[in-house]
Amino acid sequence: MPAHPVREIFLGFIRLHILYHARQEAVFGAWLMGDLRRRGYDVGPGTLYPTLHALERDGFLASRVDVVEGRRRRMYRTTKAGAQVLREGWRKAQTLLAEIGQGGV
């Protein structure tokens, strides 16, 4: 059964958020979930972690494991390919926002 279309659209936004933050600094899943919630996305681990793994599998993120306070934490950074996707996504989002701004919603 295909995913709900609205969910698919929001997953695209979430992927761009992840690439953006992982380009700024190394990030981990729990931090990303909190940041996304503050921005209005209700993202749980069942959505976030498969998304992170897919972005890494596709070459847009790279990860390493750090030990923080005795606990393993997988940290993610955007790769060169991920940075290119982020730049292209930014350009397309700017175009879309300009169009929406002209026509109203």
N, C-alpha and C positions, 0 to 999 in steps of 0.2 A: 504494500500500500504506500503510495507516495506521501511525502511529508506535506504538511499544510503549507500553502504558498506564502502566507505571512511569516511563518516560522523560517522558511528558506530565505526570505528577504532579510529578516533580522539577523540570521546567521551570517549573512554577508557583511552586515555592519559590525557584528561581533568579531569576525575575522580581521577586519580592518583595524578595530580597536586593539586587538592582540598584537598585530604587526606593528602598529604605532608604538605601543608601550614597550614592546620587546626591542624596538629600535633605540629607544631612549636609554634603557638600562635593562639588565637581566631581571626577569620577572618569574614568578611562580604561580601555580594554579590558584591557591587560596587568595592571594593578593588580587589576582585578576578577577575572581568571582566577586570580591568586595567592591572593586572599582566599577565593574560592570553594573552591579546592583545600584551603586550610587548614581549611575547614569541612566537608570530606568530599565535595565535588562534583568529579567528574572532568570538567571543562568545557574543551574546546579552542576554538580560534578559529572552527572551522566551526559551532559551536553558539552561542558567545557573540556574535559580531558580527551574525549574522542576528537574534538576539534583541534586541540593542541597536537595530538598524535598525528592527525591527518596533515596539518600544516608542516610538521617535521618530516613526515614521510614524503611529502611533495617537494621538500627542499626549501621551504620558505622560513622555517625556524630551525635552529640548532639548539641542542640542550646539553647540559652537564649536570652532574649530581654534586651538590655541596652538602656538607654536614653543618647544620646550624643548631646550636644548643643540644647536641647529641642526636639530632634527627636528620634523616636524609631529606633533602629538598631538591627537586628537579628544577633547574633554572633555565629559562628560554631566552634566546636572543634571535633577532631577525637576521637572516642571511642576506647576501647581495641580491639573490633572486627575490626574496621577500621584500626587500627595500624597493625593488623595481615594481613589484605588484602594488605596494603601498603607494608609490608615486602615481601609478596609473589609476588606482582606485581614487586617489585624492582628486586627480583631474576630472575623472568622470563624475564624482560627487559634486564638484564645483559646478560643472555643467548642469547637472540635474537640479541643484539648488537654485541656480539662476533661472532655469525654466519654471520651476515651481513658484518662485518669487514673482514672476511675471504674470502667471495665470491664477495665482491664489490656490488655496486648497480647501 
